[in-house]
Amino acid sequence: MKTTPFDPRFPQTNQAKHCYTRYNEFHKCQAENGEGAEECEPLAKFYRSICPTEWTEKWNEEREEGTWPGRY
């Protein structure tokens, strides 16, 4: 599996913000293009390669419950 490409917005070793941003970019893409949109798949691979599974599972649960603080 390839990891997310370098993003100059996140030059630090701590990639928590990078993970959060990639996760949100994926869900924004789906909101704009529909769930399962092919053009969103690279974004899904990016966040899955950099984010801890525990985080994304928690965020997905929050999105389902309507308590997710993000926009998408």
Backbone as ProteinMPNN parsed JSONL, in Angstrom:
{"seq_chain_A": "MKTTPFDPRFPQTNQAKHCYTRYNEFHKCQAENGEGAEECEPLAKFYRSICPTEWTEKWNEEREEGTWPGRY", "coords_chain_A": {"N_chain_A": [[0.849, -1.18, 0.0], [0.57, 2.156, -0.861], [1.492, 5.195, 0.72], [0.036, 8.322, 1.798], [0.738, 11.161, -0.258], [3.461, 13.554, 0.104], [2.626, 16.503, 1.808], [2.933, 19.859, 1.899], [1.631, 21.383, 3.785], [1.809, 20.067, 6.12], [4.481, 19.682, 7.546], [5.662, 18.627, 9.836], [6.727, 15.94, 12.034], [4.691, 14.85, 13.582], [1.736, 13.688, 12.512], [-0.969, 14.077, 12.956], [-2.775, 16.217, 12.334], [-2.618, 16.108, 9.589], [-3.732, 13.603, 9.074], [-6.392, 14.048, 10.033], [-7.202, 16.087, 8.271], [-7.04, 14.794, 5.755], [-8.968, 12.802, 6.131], [-11.281, 14.389, 6.363], [-11.236, 15.612, 3.824], [-11.8, 13.44, 2.18], [-14.463, 12.826, 2.973], [-15.701, 15.198, 2.302], [-15.412, 15.148, -0.457], [-17.065, 12.949, -1.022], [-19.505, 13.998, -0.185], [-19.888, 15.956, -2.074], [-19.797, 14.557, -4.51], [-21.223, 12.22, -4.279], [-21.857, 9.186, -2.505], [-19.481, 6.608, -2.697], [-18.239, 7.532, -4.955], [-15.997, 7.394, -7.622], [-13.823, 9.154, -7.975], [-13.178, 9.833, -5.412], [-11.847, 7.771, -4.233], [-8.911, 7.735, -4.211], [-8.499, 9.585, -2.134], [-9.588, 8.258, 0.032], [-7.77, 6.156, 0.285], [-5.531, 7.635, 1.01], [-6.195, 8.724, 3.592], [-6.652, 6.367, 4.989], [-4.151, 5.203, 4.96], [-2.607, 6.768, 6.612], [-3.965, 7.4, 8.97], [-4.663, 6.235, 12.289], [-6.509, 3.269, 12.811], [-8.264, 3.118, 14.975], [-8.915, 5.774, 15.425], [-10.321, 6.519, 13.061], [-12.456, 4.751, 13.146], [-13.763, 5.65, 15.458], [-14.392, 8.271, 14.623], [-16.091, 7.687, 12.473], [-18.212, 6.504, 13.851], [-19.065, 8.728, 15.336], [-19.911, 10.357, 13.24], [-22.092, 8.866, 12.313], [-23.743, 9.024, 14.545], [-24.293, 11.682, 14.596], [-22.742, 13.445, 16.026], [-20.347, 14.333, 15.143], [-17.833, 16.748, 14.955], [-16.911, 17.944, 12.656], [-17.463, 19.396, 9.367], [-18.274, 17.767, 7.289]], "CA_chain_A": [[0.0, 0.0, 0.0], [1.275, 3.425, -0.872], [1.001, 6.131, 1.717], [-0.378, 9.619, 1.283], [1.89, 11.923, -0.734], [3.895, 14.676, 0.932], [1.782, 17.695, 1.765], [3.698, 20.898, 2.591], [0.865, 21.964, 4.889], [2.072, 19.251, 7.309], [5.889, 19.298, 7.487], [6.124, 18.064, 11.091], [6.674, 14.498, 12.207], [3.36, 14.53, 14.078], [0.855, 13.759, 11.355], [-2.367, 14.049, 13.39], [-3.563, 17.179, 11.54], [-2.625, 15.577, 8.224], [-4.735, 12.536, 9.106], [-7.71, 14.667, 10.185], [-7.504, 16.806, 7.039], [-7.29, 13.809, 4.688], [-10.264, 12.185, 6.437], [-12.313, 15.366, 5.999], [-11.232, 15.796, 2.373], [-12.514, 12.294, 1.618], [-15.905, 12.963, 3.21], [-16.153, 16.345, 1.503], [-15.516, 14.64, -1.828], [-18.274, 12.125, -1.1], [-20.673, 14.872, -0.056], [-20.04, 16.691, -3.323], [-19.879, 13.681, -5.68], [-22.027, 11.047, -3.998], [-21.177, 8.095, -1.827], [-18.928, 5.627, -3.61], [-17.713, 8.189, -6.158], [-14.677, 6.873, -7.991], [-12.785, 10.164, -7.802], [-12.875, 9.965, -3.985], [-11.082, 6.615, -3.774], [-7.54, 8.065, -3.782], [-8.549, 10.268, -0.843], [-9.817, 7.213, 1.033], [-6.488, 5.464, 0.477], [-4.634, 8.534, 1.724], [-6.48, 8.792, 5.027], [-6.494, 5.033, 5.579], [-2.739, 4.868, 5.091], [-1.935, 7.61, 7.605], [-4.741, 7.513, 10.205], [-4.877, 5.023, 13.076], [-7.842, 2.687, 12.627], [-9.105, 3.468, 16.13], [-9.412, 7.137, 15.221], [-11.332, 6.581, 12.002], [-13.654, 4.051, 13.634], [-14.435, 6.58, 16.375], [-14.951, 9.364, 13.828], [-17.233, 7.149, 11.724], [-19.314, 6.37, 14.813], [-19.551, 10.081, 15.623], [-20.65, 10.827, 12.059], [-23.374, 8.157, 12.304], [-24.542, 9.516, 15.668], [-24.555, 13.102, 14.426], [-21.952, 14.229, 16.976], [-19.067, 14.668, 14.516], [-17.703, 18.206, 14.944], [-16.523, 18.417, 11.34], [-18.538, 19.853, 8.486], [-18.727, 16.715, 6.366]], "C_chain_A": [[0.885, 1.231, 0.0], [0.675, 4.325, 0.191], [0.613, 7.444, 1.037], [0.852, 10.408, 0.816], [2.239, 13.069, 0.221], [2.968, 15.862, 0.731], [2.498, 18.783, 2.548], [2.935, 21.596, 3.716], [1.193, 21.258, 6.208], [3.525, 18.773, 7.32], [6.4, 18.595, 8.745], [6.024, 16.535, 11.086], [5.296, 14.069, 12.685], [2.353, 14.754, 12.946], [-0.631, 13.757, 11.713], [-3.239, 15.0, 12.569], [-3.678, 16.707, 10.097], [-3.698, 14.495, 8.106], [-6.144, 13.132, 9.116], [-8.134, 15.373, 8.898], [-7.827, 15.845, 5.903], [-8.635, 13.122, 4.886], [-11.402, 13.116, 6.017], [-12.389, 15.601, 4.495], [-11.975, 14.648, 1.68], [-14.025, 12.467, 1.785], [-16.491, 14.176, 2.495], [-16.36, 15.909, 0.058], [-16.792, 13.81, -1.988], [-19.541, 12.963, -0.998], [-20.95, 15.595, -1.371], [-20.311, 15.793, -4.528], [-20.718, 12.431, -5.481], [-21.201, 9.937, -3.372], [-20.719, 7.052, -2.837], [-18.359, 6.212, -4.889], [-16.27, 7.75, -6.398], [-13.555, 7.881, -7.743], [-12.392, 10.373, -6.338], [-11.985, 8.832, -3.473], [-9.634, 6.927, -3.419], [-7.502, 8.754, -2.422], [-8.786, 9.274, 0.285], [-8.521, 6.47, 1.322], [-5.52, 6.331, 1.261], [-4.931, 8.52, 3.218], [-6.315, 7.434, 5.69], [-5.034, 4.657, 5.789], [-2.048, 5.646, 6.214], [-2.666, 7.656, 8.947], [-4.797, 6.187, 10.967], [-6.327, 4.546, 12.931], [-8.784, 3.075, 13.762], [-9.702, 4.856, 15.965], [-10.54, 7.15, 14.202], [-12.599, 5.825, 12.398], [-14.455, 4.958, 14.56], [-15.108, 7.71, 15.596], [-16.158, 8.899, 13.023], [-18.444, 6.975, 12.63], [-19.913, 7.737, 15.131], [-20.355, 10.631, 14.449], [-22.027, 10.172, 12.017], [-24.303, 8.674, 13.391], [-24.913, 10.986, 15.539], [-23.788, 13.982, 15.399], [-20.591, 14.615, 16.422], [-18.939, 16.186, 14.434], [-17.317, 18.787, 13.579], [-17.733, 18.782, 10.482], [-19.118, 18.716, 7.647], [-18.877, 15.392, 7.044]], "O_chain_A": [[1.837, 1.326, 0.775], [-0.507, 4.222, 0.517], [0.844, 7.632, -0.157], [1.905, 10.324, 1.447], [1.417, 13.492, 1.034], [2.579, 16.177, -0.394], [2.66, 18.646, 3.76], [3.532, 22.321, 4.512], [0.896, 21.778, 7.283], [3.78, 17.585, 7.124], [7.487, 18.017, 8.714], [5.339, 15.935, 10.258], [4.78, 13.041, 12.246], [2.155, 15.88, 12.49], [-1.468, 13.466, 10.859], [-4.334, 14.622, 12.151], [-4.716, 16.886, 9.459], [-4.475, 14.481, 7.151], [-6.986, 12.76, 8.3], [-9.288, 15.271, 8.481], [-8.788, 16.06, 5.164], [-9.361, 12.886, 3.921], [-12.369, 12.68, 5.392], [-13.478, 15.772, 3.947], [-12.694, 14.869, 0.706], [-14.779, 12.271, 0.833], [-17.665, 14.167, 2.124], [-17.36, 16.259, -0.57], [-17.511, 13.954, -2.976], [-20.539, 12.666, -1.654], [-22.104, 15.818, -1.736], [-20.981, 16.214, -5.471], [-20.906, 11.658, -6.422], [-20.017, 9.77, -3.665], [-21.476, 6.66, -3.725], [-18.03, 5.471, -5.815], [-15.443, 7.741, -5.486], [-12.455, 7.498, -7.344], [-11.384, 11.02, -6.055], [-11.428, 8.936, -2.381], [-9.152, 6.428, -2.402], [-6.576, 8.534, -1.641], [-8.24, 9.434, 1.377], [-8.211, 6.187, 2.479], [-4.766, 5.822, 2.091], [-4.024, 8.328, 4.027], [-5.882, 7.358, 6.84], [-4.712, 3.882, 6.689], [-1.007, 5.216, 6.71], [-2.037, 7.926, 9.971], [-4.961, 5.13, 10.356], [-7.254, 5.356, 12.932], [-9.967, 3.329, 13.532], [-10.857, 5.089, 16.323], [-11.598, 7.727, 14.451], [-13.701, 6.226, 12.021], [-15.68, 5.029, 14.46], [-16.254, 8.065, 15.873], [-17.14, 9.63, 12.9], [-19.572, 7.264, 12.228], [-21.133, 7.884, 15.189], [-21.37, 11.298, 14.649], [-23.02, 10.837, 11.723], [-25.515, 8.755, 13.188], [-25.755, 11.483, 16.288], [-24.14, 15.146, 15.583], [-19.763, 15.166, 17.147], [-19.83, 16.85, 13.905], [-17.394, 19.999, 13.38], [-18.876, 18.503, 10.844], [-20.309, 18.708, 7.335], [-19.249, 14.409, 6.404]]}, "name": "protein", "num_of_chains": 1, "seq": "MKTTPFDPRFPQTNQAKHCYTRYNEFHKCQAENGEGAEECEPLAKFYRSICPTEWTEKWNEEREEGTWPGRY"}
